[in-house]
Amino acid sequence: MASQFSNLNLRGLAFSPADELLVGTIRGIKGIQRLDFSLVQ
């Protein structure tokens, strides 16, 4: 999936709203995981 994103960037194509939503969701999940990890410690 990362290679597909780099291919899009090389072509100069902008992210579609769905791509931005997907990236935002992934960032949100990672943020929640960090929060849970800090709460455990």
Helices and strands as residue ranges (DSSP letters): H 2-11, H 17-40
